[in-house]
Amino acid sequence: MARIGVISISDGRDYVHDGIAEFIRTNEDRLVAELTSAGHEVVRGSAPVSTNTLAVSVAREVASAGVDLTVLHYAVWAFPHFTMLVQGATPGALLLLSNIDPVQPGMVGMLAAGGALDQIGRTHTRLWGDPADPDLIAKIGVQACAASAVSSLRGSTFGRFGGRPMGMNTAVANTDQWQRIFGIDVEEIDQWEIVRRAELADAAEVSKARVWLEETTAGVHYDGDKLTPELLERQIRSYLAVRELIDEWNIDFSGIKGQPELTQYFATMDITEAFLNDPYDWNGPKPTHVCATEADMDGALTMQLFKQISKTPVLFADVRHYHADRDIWDLCNSGQHATWFAARSDDPAENLSRVHLYPEVFFFPAGGASVHHLAAPGQMTFGRLTRNDGNYRMQLMLGDFETYDDATNDELMSQSTREWPHAFARLDARAEDFLSRFGANHIHAVPGDHRATVRAACDLLGVTVDEFGR
């Protein structure tokens, strides 16, 4: 849930304000009670705004509380210039909310204020209705969640381990553009640091992690060549090294190039990436850390935004294959999927009981474990921030993960690379439309339908939404 500021705007005539102040406060009480009941933290303005000086002081007071969204509440006719003064002292997202009382013209006040904001180009959202209406409270919640997600990006740091992988232009973004639109800094870190620090990892911690994987997963399939205890421990050491670098450089989300240097001469980053994205490891629960394979910057950015909206791990995958006979897509990319997707359970043991660690395939001569599982079924929001002629767009759609009987699952996975993690997705998009328009080889997903919040976040960012449908 989000932190929401509420500021009521009033009439600037003393004799009018004195007669309506109690009406404003009563309606504000109802609004605050409903928002609080919905789980939001509400910061109220200390008084209804009825003068120029109050407009600025109350706005600064609410803004200083670090609210994600400021709701300007119009229960009555309100002088529009109060709104203009409030917005000047309110740097975050704005929502104008009017009542629907025919006696007091709050809607007139909202429209006058909204028009003034339009004239100066200040982005805002408008809603209207009775606070007792749960749909209205839900709509405010969507805007607040979107504002919270957007504000969480600003001032954050992306850690980029390595450069462009295998000539993949869609994995590289303009750091100036990131700073201007999203407020994100980029810290460049050489992959050599992973190799160097991996050798310094605590041996007891590494051994503990290997045993935990051997005991909790469905199987560690050592083959004496591409996957040995020593190679698995090298991957664990890499995870510990990246965790150390994340802490040292204060990195909020990251991406690792991997190919071809690490995958040919050291080890794959599959264990590292999977467990960074997971809400747990061998030491118990932990915060998820978005980490994109192939140092995919826009992929990681999409994941970070989706994570802040959904509060869950985020899938990263290649759009590997389209099974035309079933109208499903095989989303599959090395060992990148968080193991949480295997069952999407709060119990790590339930997820890991469906995870196999297989020897890496011929693409990766250095070897290591591929983190194999099949994503559990359920409704999903799919999307990706891509660029068209240099301009960002959010390509967005709804769909479902599906699973079938064991024989069918195995047959479908074996058509691509069985050792890798898979998600069978039925997208709310025609295949010919998707393949003609989608702007990357990587796609991302979170459970549930979060499209309304993603749209709201994009509106705040000034990013076009490009939706797919049938």
N, C-alpha and C positions, 0 to 999 in steps of 0.2 A: 504494500500500500504506500501512499504518497503523503507528503506534507503539503497541506493546502492552506493558503492564506485567504481570508474572507474580509473584504472591505465594503461596507455599505456606503452608497453615494446618496446624498440628500439634496434638498432644495437650499439655495443660498440665501433666501429671505428669512430673517430671524423669526418673524411671526408665523411663517409657514412651517419652518423646521420645528419650532416648539410644539406645534400641533400634531406633527407626524412622527416625532422621534420615537415614541413608544411603539407605534405601528411598525416602524423600521426594525426596532430591536426585537419585537416579537417574531417577525418573519425571519430575522437573522438567527434567532435562537432555534427555530424549527429547522433551518437549513443546516446549522452547525450540528444539531443533534443527529440528523440523518446521515451526514457525512461521517461523523464519529462512529455511529452505529455500523456503518459500512467498513470500518476498520482504518479510516484515514486519521492522521494527526492534523488537527485544525488549529491554525494560528489566527486569532481574531484581531481586527483592528480595535484600538482602544476606544474609538468613538466613531459614529457616522460622520462622513465628511460633509461639512456644511460651510466651510470657509476655505480660502486659498491656502492658508497656513496649515490647516488640518490636513488638506489633501497631501501636502508634501510630508509632514511629520508622520502621519499615520502610515503612508506608503513606505517611508524609510524604515519605520518600526517593524512592519511586517516583512519587508525584504530582508532585514538584518537577521531574521529568524531562519533564513535559508530555505524558504518555501520553494517547492517545485512548480506550483501553479498558483496564481493569484486570481481569485474569483471576485469580480466587481459586481456587487449585488444591487440591483435596482428594484426596490419595492415601491418606489414613488417616482414622480418626475424629479429629475436630478439635473443640476446645471452641468452641461457638457464639458465646460472648461475644467471642472474638478477632475474629470476622467483624464484629461490631457496632462494635468499636473501630476496625477497619480502615476500614469504610465511613464512619465519622465523620471520618476524615482523608483521605478519597478523594472529591473532589467530582465526578468524571466518571462515565462509564458503567461498570457492574459486570457481569461474567459469572462465574457459579459453574460450575466444571468438576470433575467427579468421575471417578475411574477406575472400571473394572469388574472389579477384582480381588476374588474372593470371600474371600480371606484377610484383606485389610485393608479395613475398612468405610468407604471414602471416600464412598460414596454416602449412607451414614447421616449422615456429617458435613455433606455438601452439603445434604441435606434439612433437617437441624436448623438450619443457618445460613440457608437460604432461608426457612424458616418464620418465623424471627426477623425477617428483613428485611421479610417480608410484614406482620408485625404493626405495624411502624412506617411502612409505606407506601413503603419504598425500592424503586424500580424496579430490576429486575435480570433477567438472562437466565440460564437453566440449560442446560447441555449435559453429556453424559457419553459416555465411550468411550475407545478406545485412541488415543494420539497418532499411531500409525502409520496410522490410518484417514484417507485423504485427504478423505473426506466431512466428518469432524469438523473437520479443519483448515480446510476451505472454509467451514463454518458459523461458525467463530470469525472467519474473515476477513470474512464478511458483517457480523457484529456490529461488528467493528473499523472497517470502512469506513463503516458507518452512524454510528458514534460520532464518527469523524473529520469526517464531513460536518456533523453537528449542532454539534460544537464549533467548526467553522470559521464558522458563522453568528454565534455569540456574540461580541460585541465588534466586529462589522462595522458598516459604515455604508452605507445606501442613499441615493443621490443622486436626488432627485425634481425634475426640470426641468419647471416648470409645474404646474398643478393638475389637477382632474378634467376629462377630455376628453369633450366632447359629452354630458354628463349620464350618463356611464358609472359607475354606482355600484360595480360589481364591480372597477373599476380603483383604488379608493380603500380603504385599510385604516386601522385604528385604530392610531396610533403607540404608545399605551400598551400595547395588546395585543401588538404586535410586540415591544416591549421585555420584557414579562413572559414570553411564550412562547418567543421566539426569541433574545432578547438583542441585538436589532438597533436601532440608532439611525437616524433619518431626517433628512437634511440637505435643506432646501428651497432650491432655486435657481431664480431667475426665468429664463425662456427668453430674456429680453433679453440676458443674459450671453452666450448663444450668438451672437446677432446682433452684439453689440458686439465680441466677441473675434474673430469670424470675419473682420472687416475688418482685424484686426491680424496675421493669419496670414502667415507667411513666403512671399513670392511665389514664390521658387525651389522651395520644398517643394511648393507647390500645383501648379506647372507640372510638376514631376517626377511627381507622383501622377496628374495628368490623362494625361500621355503613357503612363505605365505601364498605366492602364486601357484606353487606346486600343489599346495593343499586345498586351495579354495576354488581354483578354476576347474573346468571340466576335464582339463588335461594339458600338460606341457609335453609336447610331442618331440622330444629330443631325437635327432637323427645322427649325431656324431659328426656332422659336417656344417650345415647351415644353421643349426640350432643346437648349441651345447650349453651346459651350465655356465661356462665362462662367457659365452656370447650374451646370454640372458643377463648375466650380472653386468656386462658392459652397458647394456641398455638401461638397466636400473641405475648404474652410476651416472649415465647421461641425464636421466630424470632428476637425480639429486643435484647434478651440476646446474641444470637449467633452473631448478627451484632456488638454488643459491644466487644465481644471477638475477632472477626476478626480484628477490628480496634486496639485493645489493643495489640494483639500478632503479628500484621502485617502479617496476613495470606493471601495468594494469592488464595488458593482453599482449599476445606475441604470435610470432610465426617463425618456423624453422625451415630453411631452404632444403636441407637434406640431400637432394639429388643434384649432381651425381657424386659429390665428394664423399659425404658420409656413407651413402648407401653402397659405394664401391670399395671404400678403403677402411671404414671404421665399424659402423653398424647402423641399421635403420633406427629412426626415431619413433617407431610405432608405440612402444611402451611409454615413452616420454609424452607423446601427444595424447594418447588415450587417457592416461591417468591425470595429466594436467586438466583435461576437460571433465574428468569425473569429480563427483562430490565426496570422494573418499580415496584412500590408498591403504597401505598396510599399517599405517599408524592411526587409522580411524577416519571419522568425518573431517572434511576440510572444505574451504571455499573452492568453487570451480575457478579455473583460470583458462580463459579462451586461448587456445593455441592452434594455429592453422598450419597444416602441412604445406610444403612448397613455398613457405613464407608469403602466402597469398594475403596481401594487405587488405584488399576490398572484401575478401572472404572473412578475414578476421574481424574487420569492421562490422560486417553484417552480423556475424556471430555475437559480437559484443553488444550490439543494439538489441538483438533478439534475446540474449541472456538477460539484459536489464528489464525487458518487457515480460518475459515468461517466467523468470526466476528458476529456470531449469538449465541443464546442459543443452548444448546446441550441436546438431549434426553437421558434419562437414563431409561432403562426398563428391566424387566424380559422377556425372551423368554417364554411366558406363554403357548401358544397353537398353534398347526398347524392345520388349517382347510384344510384337504387333498382334499375335494371336490372342493374347490376354489383355492387351492395352495396359500393361504395367511397365514400369521402369526399374531397372536394377541400379540402385545408387550404391557405388562401391569404390573405395579408395584405400588401398594398402591397409594400415592398421589404425587409421585416424579416428574412427568412431569411438566415442566414449563408451566404456563397457556398460554404463547405465542404461543405454538404449536396448540392451539385450532383454530386459524385463521391465525397465522403468520403475524399479522397486526402490523403496526407501531402505531396503535391506541389501547391503552389498553382496551377501552370500547368495541371494536369489539371482542377482544379475550375473555374478561370476560363475555360477553353476552352469550357465549356458555359454560360457566363453572358453574357446580353445586357443592355445598358443601353438601355432604351426611354424615349421621352418619357412623362412622367406623363399620366394620363388626366384627364377633366374634373372629377373630385372635388377635384383639387388645382390651383387656378388659378395658383399661384406657379411651378409647373413644377419641373423637375429630372429626374434619371434614376431610373427604377424598375429595381431589380436583379432581372432575370428569370432564372429557371432552373427546372428540374424536379428534385426530390429523387431521388437514386439509390435503387434498391430495397434492401430488407433488413428484418430483424426490428427492431422498435422498441418501447420502453416509452413509453406515453403517460400523461399525468397532469396534474393541476392542483390546487393548494390553493384550495379554495373555502370559503365560510362558510354554514352553515345555522343560522339563528336566532342568529347571532353566534359560533357555535362552529366552529373550523377542522376540516376534513376533507380528506383526500387522496383525490381521485377518480382511480382507477388502473385501467389496462388494458394488455393486450398487443396487438400488431398488427403489420402489415407495411406498408412503403412498396412500391408497385408502379409499374412503367412498362410501356408497351406499344409497339407500332410507332409510327413517327413520325406517321403520319396520325391514329391514334387519340389519341395524346397531344395533338396540336394541336387536334383536334376537341373533346376534353374541356376543355382549358384555355380554349378560345374561348367555351365556354358561360358562363364567368364573366368574369374580367378577364384576358385573355391576357398583358398586359404585366407582371403581377405574378408573383412566384415561387409555385410550386405544389408540393404533395406529395399524391400519390394514396394514401390510407390505407385498408387493410382492417382494421377494428377487431374485436377479440374481444368484441363487444358488439352486441346487437340494436338496430337503429336506433330503434325505438319506445321502448326502455328508455333509450338514450343521450339522446334528445331530451327525454324526460320528466324525467330526473334530473340531467343535467349542469348545473353551477351557474355557467357563464360562457360567453361567446362565444369566448374564447381557450383554446387547448390547447397543450401543450408535449410534446416528444418527444426521446429520446436513443436511439442505436443499442444493440441487445442487450436481453436480459431482465434488468432490474435490480429486479424487483418485490420480491424477498426483502430487498434492502438498503433499498429505500424503506419497506417495512413496518417494518423494524427501526428506521429513523430516526424514523418516525412514533411508534413505541412510546416511544422516548426523549423525544420532544417532547410526548407526551400528546395526540397528534392522531389522531383516528379515521381508519381506512382504509375507504373506500367503493369496493369493487372491482366492476368490470363483467365480465360473461362471458356466454357463450351457454348 
